[in-house]
Amino acid sequence: MLSLQALKRSARYELIRAGLEGTALALRAGLPLADAQRGVIFALHHVDPESTASWVPNAWLSITPTFLEEAIQVTREEGLIPITLEELPERLADPADTRRYVCFTLDDGYRDNARFAAPVFRRQAIPYTVFLTSGFVERSRSIWWKTAQELVMKSSSVDLSPWGSDERVHLESRADRVGLFDRLSNAVSDAEDEDAAVARLDTLARAHGIDPLAITERLTMDAGALAELAEDPLASFGAHTLTHANLRKVSPQRLQHEMMHSAGKVRDYVGAAPATFAYPYGYPSAVGAREIAAAREAGFAAAVTTEPGLLSQASRDAQTALPRVSLNGFYQRKRYVRALLSGLPFRLRRR
């Protein structure tokens, strides 16, 4: 079972890669694939010069500073204008403005954003937005997908009894590790009570000598680091909730609390109220009409999903449901960025 899960994961990535290669070849052949779009919002997480083996869970979340610079170069070659995410709604609302824009966003507030991404943006004079989860900043919430990765990568076997299963999983191969990670990840993602599922995973990790909150502290910026980064005039900050919960699964009261209070926390950290918001996870099962309306009612000028796609004229009327394009660690090639900017991969995906 574990090997089958790993095989499916690998097949999915290779299918995407094939699609990007095909689009890149078509572009080089001169086929007219470009959409009449308004630009793109890029989504990033980690920016780190140390390469992560492609089979390691979460490897897709990390790109190198070199690739980030290459992606910026492609946007310039394609004529996109870099602006802050805060500026985007006004630009899209102007019917006389037909220019194409690019916004760079980074989710979760990882330390490497300041160490490795910010210097690239400064060299290139590119504005960027970092979305902050206050539970990470204040070390009160574990980053469960990082906890699961550390558990499967550092253990030779995992006793699942703290998880509620009378089973011990032996981790002898890469497939075993990826398979167990997927099993734990699915259990959290599919749970109706995400808080309880995260707590169970944290308990399991601690039983194997792993401190989930120590991982949060090691990987993410605290309030002091954020105040320092806020001195960069190119840096902006957005809200990303208090706990990184799937907002479709929370009560209306908690939904409002997660949005409004996280905005207040960001203001406390960096000295300015955020005008933008990123939905945790960002895919359709985590963002629906209720959440989109709540972001608008909370006063955010723009809110971003992870639904892949370019900006279009329709984005003008859906500014709290904006799509983003992931700069993905598995596809770090300039030709892939150009392929994504053509819009063709997203049209094919919707068919």
N, C-alpha and C positions, 0 to 999 in steps of 0.2 A: 504493500500500500504506500509506504513512504517513498519508494523508488518511483512509483507511478506518478505521485504528486510532483516530484522533482522533474520528471520527464515532461509533464504537461507544462510546467513553468518554463522550461528551456524551449519547448516548441513554440510557446506563445511569443517569447522574445525573438526567436529566429524568424517568425512570421512577420513581426513588425519590422525587423531589420531588412527583410526581403522587400517589403513595401517601400521603405525609404530608399533602398538601393535602386529599385525600379523607377521611382520618381526622379531620383538624381540623374539616372541615365536618360530619361525622357527630357529633362531640362537641358542636359548637355547636347542632346540632339536637336534642340531648338523648338520643341513643341510648345505651343502657346497655352501654358497651364495656369498662368497667374490669375488669381481672383481679383475682382475689384473690391478689395477689403480695406479696412481702415487701420490695419496694423496688428500688433500682437502684444500680449502680456506674457512674459516668461515667468515660469515658476521654478525656483531653485530651493534646495535644502542645504546640503553641505557643499563647500568649496574647499578642496584639500589636495595638495600636490601628491600625497601618497596614494597610489592606486590601490583599490580594493579588488580582490579577486572576484570575477563576475559571478561565481556561484554562491558567494557569501550573501546571506539574507540582508536586505536593505542596501545592497551595493548600488542599486539604481538611484539612490538618493544623493550620491556624491559625484561631483564633477571636479576636474582639475582647474586651477587658475588659467592654465594655458588654453583649455577649451573655452572657458568663459571669454577670454580675449578674442578667440577665433569667432565665437558667436556674435560678439559685438561688432567685429569687423564685417561679418556677413550682413548684419542689419544696415551698416553704413553703405556697403556696396549696393544694397537693394533700395537705398534711399529712404529708410525709415528714420524718423526724428525721435531722439530720446527725450522723454519727458517724465515727470513724476506721475505716479498713479493718481494723486490728488488732482492733477491738472486734466486728466483724461476726460471726465464727464463734460466739462465745459467745451473741450475741443470737439467731442462727438456730437454735442448738441447744436453746434454751428453748422447749418445746412450748406453754407458757402465754403466750408473748410473741407477740402478733399485730400488733404495730406495724410500720410500714413505714419503712425507712431509706434514706438516700442517702449514698454515699461518693464523693468526688472524687479521681481519680488522674491523674497527669501522667507520661508516659513520656519517658525519655531524658535528662532533666536539662538542658533548655535554659535559657539565661540569662534569657530573658523570663519564665520561671516565677517567678523571684525579683523581677524588675523590675515586671511587670505583673499576674501572677496573684496572688501573695502579698498585695499590698495589697487586692485585692478580697476574698480570703478573710478577711483581718483585719477589714475593715470589716463584713463579714457574720457574723463569728465562726463560720467554717466550717473544720473540720479538713480537711487534704488530705495526700495521699501522693505523693511524687516517686520514681519508679523510676530507678535509676542503673545505667548501663553503665560499668564501670571503664575500658574501653578508650577511651571518650569523655572521661572525667574526666582521664585521664593522657595523652591525646593520642597514643595508640598505635594507634588504630583509626579509620579514616575512616567517615563517615556516608554510605554509598554512594549513597543516594537523593538526598542533597543534592549530592554530587559530580556525579551525572548531571544534575541540574537546572542547576547552574551551567555545566556544559559546553554544554548545548543552548541556554541562554539567552544566553551570552556569545560564542558562536562563530557566524560566518557560514557556515562549513562545517566538517565534521569528517572528517579522514582516519582511517579505521578500521584502517589497517595496524598500529598498536600493539595493536589489539584482535584482530588475526589475520585481518582481512578485507581483501582487495584492492579497496577501495571508498572513495570520498569522497562524503559526503552533504552536499548544499547545503541550508542552512536559510534559506529565503526567506519562509516563512509560519508562522503559528502552528501549523498542522497539521503542518508539517515538524518543528517543534521537539517537539511533543507526541508525534509518531510515533516520533522517534528516542529520546526519553526512554523510551517504552514498550518499544521494542526492547532498549535497554540494561537496563532494569529486569527484563524477562522473562528476559534472559540470566543475570542474577544469581540471580533467584528460582528459575529452573528448573535451575540448575547443581547437580550432585551435590556438587561441591567448592566451597562458597560462598567459602571463603578465597581460592582461586585466582581465582575470578571477580571478587571485589572487588579483588584485586591487579591484575588485567588492566584493570579500569576505572580504577583509580588511575594506572596507567601511561599509559593513553589520555588522562586528564585532564592529567597533567603534560606530555605531549607538546604540549598546547594551552595551556600557560602557567597551569594551574590547580593549586594545591597542596591536595590533599584534606585533609591534617591541619590546614592553616590554616583551612579551613572548620569543622572540628571545634572548633578553639580559639575561633573567632569566635562559634560558636553555643551551645556548652555550658559549663556551670559547671565550674570546676576545684575542687580540694580546698579552697582558701581560701574561695571563694564558697559552697561547700556548708557549711563550718563556720559561716559567717556566717548562712546561712539556717536552720541547725539551732538557732539561738537563738530562733527563732519557736516558741512553745509549740504552735501549731496545726499545725506541719509535722512530718510523719513521712517516713521514707525506706525504700524497699524495694529489693531486688536485681533486676537486669535483665540478668544474666550479665556475663561479662568482655568478650565480643566482639560481642554482638548476633547470634549465629549462629542459624540455623534448627536447633533442637535435635533435630528428628527425623532430621537428616542426620549427626549426630555419633556417635562411638563411645560406649558406656556409660561408659568411663573419662572421656572429655571431658565428657559430660553432667554427671556428678557434680562434676567440676572446675569447670565453668562456674557451677554453682549454689552450691557450698560456698565457693569462693574469692571469688566476687563478694559473697557475704554478708559475708565477712571484710573485704573492701575497703570496703564501706559502713560497717561498724563503725569502721574506721580514719578515714574521712572525717568522720563525724558523731558519733562517740562512743557509739553504741548499736547493738547487733546488730539487723538487720532481721527482723521477724516475717512479712514479706510478700514475694511474688515476682511478677513479671510476665514471662510467656513472650514472647521476641522474636517479633514479627509476630502471634502469638496466634491465627491461624486454624487450621483443622483440619490442613492440610498441614504445619504447624509445631508442633503440639501433639497428641500421641497418648497412649494409655494408659501407655506407658513413662514419658513425661515427667511426667504427672500423678502417677504413683506415686513418681517420683524427688523431686518437690517435697515430697510428703508425708513421704517417708523423710528428707529433708534437714531436716525440722523446721519448715517454714514453716506458720504457722497458716492462711494464706490465700494462694492463688495465682490470678491472673486471666488470662483469655484475652482475645481480641477477638471471640469468638463473640457476636453481638448477642442480647440478651435481658434480661429482668428477672429479679430474684431470685425464687425460688419455694421452696416447702417442700422440693423436691428438692435445692436448694442446700445444705441442712443436711448432706447426705451426700456432697457433692462440693465440699468447700471448697478443694481445690487445682485446681478446674476451673470457677471462677466466671465467668459471662458479664459483659460490660460493654456499655454503650451509648455510642457515639462522639458527642461534641459536635463536629460536623463543620462545617468552614468553608463548605461549600456550602449549609448549611441553618440559617442563623442567624436563626431566628424563634421567638418565644415559643410560637406555636401548634404549631410542630413539636416542641418539647420536650414539650408537653402530649400531643401525638399519640403520641410515643414512650412516655410514661409510661402510656398506655392499654394498651399491650401488643399492640394490634391489628396493627401493622406486622410484628411478629415471628411472629404466628400465620399471617398471610398468606404470609410468606416461607417457612414450613415446608411449605406446601401444594403 
